Structures are given as C-alpha cells and as structure tokens.
Amino acid sequence: MRSSNPVLGRAFNNRGYASMGNTSTATTPESLENLYNAPAASPLQTGRMTIEDVVARTSILFGILVVVGAVSWTANLGGGALMLGFLGGFVLAMVNTFSQKIRPGLIMTYAAFQGLALGTLSRVFNEVYPGIVSQAVIGTLCAFAGMLFAYSNGKIRVTPKFTRVILGAAIGYLALGLVSMIMSFTGNSGGLYGVTGFGPLLAVAGVGIASFFLVLDFDQIQKGIAAGAPQEESWRAGFGLMVTIVWLYLEILRLISILRGDD
C-alpha cells in the first residue's frame, strides 16, 4: 500500500501493520476455545489507530493553533512574529515529515508556530479587508466538509490516475509560485499574481488543489486504520491534516483578498 501524501507517506507506506502481534504461539484445542470465547479486543487493547484517535489528536493540534492564534491576533505582534511563525513551522514540518520516529511534542510545537503565524497574518488581512478572516474560516470549513462528504459517499475515488493528476497539479502550482516570486524580485510587482486575469485563476487553482489534497489525506488515514497502523500514528495523521487545512485556509484567504481587491 503506497501513500500518495508526502506527509502521511512516512506513516503508511509498506509498513505491514496488519501483521502486528505474535503469530508463533502453538495452536492447541484449549487455546482455540479460549480465543473464541474471549471478548473481541478493542483498538485500545491492540494498540492500533482508530478514527477516534485521529479526531482526538487533530482536535488537540487545532486547539493549540487557535489559542496561540488568538493570542497573537490580540497582541498584534507584527512582522517579526509572522516570520518566526512561518520559519519555525516550516522547519518543524520538515522534521516531522521526514522523521521515522513520531514526536508528539514537536508536532504540537508545529501547531503553536502555525498559530503564531496565522494569527498575525489574519490580523493584517482583516485590517485591510474587514471580515475576511471569518469568510476564509467558513470557506475552509465548507471545503473540508464537502470533500469529506464526497469521499465518504464514494463521489470521489482515489485512484492512481487521480493521485498522479493532483500531485502533478501541485508541482505545477508550486513552480508557478516560484516564477511569480522571481518576477516580483525583478520589479514586476506581484509577479504572475499581479497580471490581470492570472491572479484569480491561480488562486482558484490553489484552493482546488488544496481541497483535493484533503481527499488524499482521508484515503491514507482510512488505509492506515484498515492496515492496523499503531495508535501513535494518529499524531502523524493529525499533523498531515493540519498541514493541508492550513494550506487550504491560506489559499482561500488569498483568493478572497484578490476578489475583494477588485471591487
């Protein structure tokens, strides 16, 4: 089973979780009778990940993000806090993504850095476009709920072709972002995003790609649970969801700012 999500890939690729446990014990009639008469083991007893574990860990991470974000919003910390939040979050995202060992403390610290960055940035956007943050939050929640509904009801199926298309689109989108950044450094204010017509189209593309990445997250979490991933992997699953949702929020925030700027 191959994960298509770069974050969750460390958790669910070729782990063989379904073979957990000791299978070398000799089978006797007495042991079989005891096994059949015993109550079914719960996920807590087997130490395997459940959807409840994922929801709980994800809720903890977003609780940290919201609390730190609210504090940074209220304190109006400025550009230094914004850079610290994004740089700290980027470094910890790389560490948590490529580390084979799960470190809940670092994952929660990542959530705190993201809260610092998003709280500061959201305050700046809201001062320029009053009410934009609530609009972006509602848009993010709607996109999340819509993708979860579509995936759980089989409206969207994760196939190898689907995965290749989404990953290819994400790479292309990243490349366009880098080109835009280079153009802005050469004196073209805003790069591609500043060109009439390109800004809104690229912003819509960003929202769409981030939304479909949620489907990849849902699929890999479901596969990890089915494969009997260890319970601690729920931290990585929550981390992966947070990365995608934060990305989606930023894309929606940028899209709304472009649309409102054209009014």
C-alpha positions as CSV (number, residue, x, y, z in Angstrom):
1,M,0.0,0.0,0.0
2,R,1.6,3.2,-1.2
3,S,0.7,6.6,0.3
4,S,0.3,9.5,-2.1
5,N,0.5,12.2,0.5
6,P,4.1,13.4,1.3
7,V,3.3,13.9,5.0
8,L,1.4,10.7,5.6
9,G,3.6,8.7,3.4
10,R,6.0,8.1,6.2
11,A,3.2,6.6,8.3
12,F,1.5,4.3,5.8
13,N,3.9,3.1,3.1
14,N,4.9,-0.5,3.2
15,R,4.7,-0.9,7.0
16,G,2.9,-4.2,7.2
17,Y,0.9,-3.1,10.2
18,A,-1.7,-5.9,9.7
19,S,0.9,-8.4,10.8
20,M,1.3,-6.9,14.2
21,G,1.3,-9.3,17.1
22,N,2.9,-12.7,17.9
23,T,1.8,-15.4,15.5
24,S,4.3,-18.0,16.6
25,T,2.3,-19.3,19.5
26,A,1.4,-23.0,19.1
27,T,-2.3,-23.7,18.4
28,T,-4.0,-26.2,20.7
29,P,-7.7,-27.1,21.1
30,E,-7.7,-25.4,24.5
31,S,-6.1,-22.1,23.2
32,L,-8.6,-22.0,20.3
33,E,-11.5,-22.5,22.6
34,N,-10.2,-19.7,24.9
35,L,-9.7,-17.5,21.9
36,Y,-13.2,-18.0,20.5
37,N,-14.8,-17.4,23.9
38,A,-12.8,-14.3,24.7
39,P,-14.4,-10.9,24.0
40,A,-13.3,-9.0,21.0
41,A,-10.2,-6.9,21.6
42,S,-10.8,-3.2,21.4
43,P,-8.4,-0.9,19.4
44,L,-7.1,0.4,22.8
45,Q,-6.1,-3.2,23.8
46,T,-4.5,-3.9,20.4
47,G,-2.7,-0.5,20.4
48,R,-3.9,0.2,16.8
49,M,-5.1,3.5,15.4
50,T,-8.8,4.3,15.2
51,I,-10.7,7.2,13.6
52,E,-11.4,8.4,17.2
53,D,-7.7,8.6,17.8
54,V,-7.2,10.7,14.7
55,V,-10.1,13.0,15.6
56,A,-8.8,13.5,19.2
57,R,-5.2,14.2,18.1
58,T,-6.3,16.6,15.3
59,S,-8.6,18.4,17.8
60,I,-5.7,18.9,20.2
61,L,-3.5,20.3,17.5
62,F,-6.1,22.7,16.2
63,G,-6.9,23.7,19.8
64,I,-3.3,24.7,20.2
65,L,-3.3,26.6,16.9
66,V,-6.5,28.5,17.7
67,V,-5.3,29.5,21.2
68,V,-1.9,30.7,20.1
69,G,-3.5,32.4,17.1
70,A,-6.0,34.2,19.3
71,V,-3.2,35.5,21.5
72,S,-1.0,36.6,18.5
73,W,-4.1,38.3,17.0
74,T,-4.8,40.2,20.2
75,A,-1.2,41.2,20.8
76,N,-0.7,42.4,17.1
77,L,2.9,41.2,17.2
78,G,3.9,42.3,13.7
79,G,6.2,41.1,11.0
80,G,8.8,39.5,13.3
81,A,6.3,37.2,14.8
82,L,5.0,36.4,11.4
83,M,8.4,35.4,10.1
84,L,9.2,33.4,13.3
85,G,5.9,31.5,13.0
86,F,6.3,30.6,9.3
87,L,10.0,29.7,9.5
88,G,9.6,27.7,12.7
89,G,6.6,26.0,11.3
90,F,8.4,25.2,8.1
91,V,11.4,23.7,9.9
92,L,9.2,21.6,12.2
93,A,7.1,20.5,9.2
94,M,10.2,19.1,7.5
95,V,11.4,17.4,10.7
96,N,8.0,15.8,11.4
97,T,7.6,14.8,7.8
98,F,10.9,13.0,7.3
99,S,11.4,11.7,10.8
100,Q,10.7,8.0,11.2
101,K,10.0,8.5,14.9
102,I,6.8,10.2,15.9
103,R,7.4,13.1,18.3
104,P,4.1,14.5,19.6
105,G,5.9,17.3,21.3
106,L,7.3,18.6,18.1
107,I,4.0,18.2,16.3
108,M,2.3,20.3,19.0
109,T,5.1,22.8,18.7
110,Y,4.5,23.0,15.0
111,A,0.8,23.7,15.7
112,A,1.9,26.6,18.0
113,F,4.2,28.1,15.4
114,Q,1.4,27.9,12.8
115,G,-1.0,29.6,15.3
116,L,1.6,32.4,15.8
117,A,1.9,32.9,12.0
118,L,-1.8,32.6,11.1
119,G,-3.0,34.8,14.0
120,T,-0.6,37.6,13.0
121,L,-1.2,37.3,9.3
122,S,-5.0,37.1,9.7
123,R,-4.9,40.3,11.8
124,V,-3.1,42.1,8.9
125,F,-5.6,40.8,6.3
126,N,-8.6,41.7,8.5
127,E,-7.4,45.2,8.9
128,V,-7.2,45.7,5.2
129,Y,-10.4,43.7,4.4
130,P,-12.7,43.7,7.4
131,G,-14.5,40.4,7.9
132,I,-12.2,38.5,5.5
133,V,-11.0,36.1,8.2
134,S,-14.4,34.9,9.1
135,Q,-15.2,34.4,5.4
136,A,-12.0,32.4,5.0
137,V,-12.7,30.2,8.0
138,I,-16.2,29.5,6.8
139,G,-14.9,28.7,3.3
140,T,-12.3,26.3,4.8
141,L,-14.8,24.5,6.9
142,C,-17.2,24.2,3.9
143,A,-14.5,22.8,1.7
144,F,-13.4,20.3,4.4
145,A,-17.0,19.2,4.9
146,G,-17.7,19.0,1.2
147,M,-14.6,16.9,0.5
148,L,-15.3,14.6,3.5
149,F,-18.8,14.1,2.3
150,A,-17.8,13.4,-1.3
151,Y,-15.1,10.9,-0.2
152,S,-17.2,9.1,2.4
153,N,-20.0,8.7,-0.1
154,G,-17.8,7.5,-2.9
155,K,-18.3,10.6,-5.1
156,I,-14.6,11.0,-5.3
157,R,-12.4,7.8,-5.6
158,V,-8.7,7.9,-5.0
159,T,-7.1,6.0,-8.0
160,P,-3.5,6.0,-9.2
161,K,-4.5,8.3,-12.0
162,F,-6.3,10.7,-9.6
163,T,-3.2,10.8,-7.4
164,R,-0.9,11.5,-10.3
165,V,-3.1,14.3,-11.6
166,I,-3.3,16.0,-8.2
167,L,0.4,15.7,-7.4
168,G,1.3,16.9,-10.9
169,A,-1.0,19.9,-10.4
170,A,0.5,20.7,-7.1
171,I,4.0,20.6,-8.5
172,G,3.0,22.9,-11.4
173,Y,1.3,25.2,-9.0
174,L,4.4,25.4,-6.8
175,A,6.5,26.1,-9.9
176,L,4.2,29.0,-10.9
177,G,4.5,30.3,-7.4
178,L,8.3,30.3,-7.6
179,V,8.2,32.0,-11.0
180,S,5.9,34.7,-9.6
181,M,8.3,35.2,-6.7
182,I,11.2,35.6,-9.1
183,M,9.3,38.1,-11.2
184,S,8.4,40.1,-8.2
185,F,12.1,40.4,-7.3
186,T,12.8,41.7,-10.8
187,G,10.5,44.6,-10.5
188,N,7.2,43.1,-11.7
189,S,5.0,43.8,-8.7
190,G,3.1,40.7,-7.7
191,G,4.6,38.6,-10.5
192,L,2.0,36.4,-12.2
193,Y,-0.4,37.1,-9.5
194,G,-0.3,40.8,-10.4
195,V,-1.2,40.2,-14.1
196,T,-4.8,40.9,-14.9
197,G,-6.7,37.6,-15.0
198,F,-4.0,35.4,-13.7
199,G,-4.3,36.2,-10.0
200,P,-7.9,35.0,-9.5
201,L,-7.4,31.9,-11.8
202,L,-4.2,30.8,-9.9
203,A,-5.9,31.5,-6.5
204,V,-8.9,29.3,-7.6
205,A,-6.4,26.6,-8.7
206,G,-4.7,26.7,-5.3
207,V,-8.0,26.3,-3.5
208,G,-8.9,23.4,-5.7
209,I,-5.6,21.6,-5.3
210,A,-5.5,22.0,-1.6
211,S,-9.1,20.7,-1.3
212,F,-8.3,17.6,-3.3
213,F,-5.3,17.0,-1.1
214,L,-7.8,16.6,1.7
215,V,-9.2,13.6,-0.2
216,L,-5.7,12.1,-0.3
217,D,-5.4,12.6,3.4
218,F,-8.8,10.9,4.1
219,D,-7.8,8.0,1.9
220,Q,-4.5,7.4,3.6
221,I,-5.9,7.7,7.1
222,Q,-8.6,5.1,6.2
223,K,-6.0,2.8,4.7
224,G,-3.8,3.2,7.7
225,I,-6.6,2.2,10.1
226,A,-7.5,-0.8,7.9
227,A,-3.9,-1.9,7.9
228,G,-3.7,-1.8,11.7
229,A,-1.3,1.2,12.0
230,P,-0.1,1.8,15.6
231,Q,-2.1,4.1,17.7
232,E,0.8,6.7,17.8
233,E,0.4,7.1,14.1
234,S,-2.7,9.1,14.8
235,W,-0.4,12.0,15.7
236,R,1.1,11.9,12.3
237,A,-2.4,11.7,10.7
238,G,-3.5,14.8,12.6
239,F,-0.3,16.6,11.6
240,G,-0.9,15.7,7.9
241,L,-4.5,17.0,8.1
242,M,-3.3,20.2,9.8
243,V,-0.7,20.9,7.1
244,T,-3.4,20.6,4.3
245,I,-6.1,22.6,6.2
246,V,-3.6,25.4,6.9
247,W,-2.6,25.5,3.3
248,L,-6.3,25.5,2.2
249,Y,-7.1,28.4,4.6
250,L,-4.2,30.5,3.2
251,E,-5.3,29.8,-0.4
252,I,-8.9,30.8,0.4
253,L,-7.7,33.9,2.3
254,R,-5.6,34.9,-0.7
255,L,-8.5,34.3,-3.2
256,I,-11.0,36.4,-1.2
257,S,-8.4,39.2,-0.8
258,I,-7.9,39.2,-4.6
259,L,-11.7,39.3,-5.3
260,R,-12.3,42.0,-2.8
261,G,-9.4,44.0,-4.1
262,D,-11.0,44.1,-7.5
263,D,-14.2,45.6,-6.1
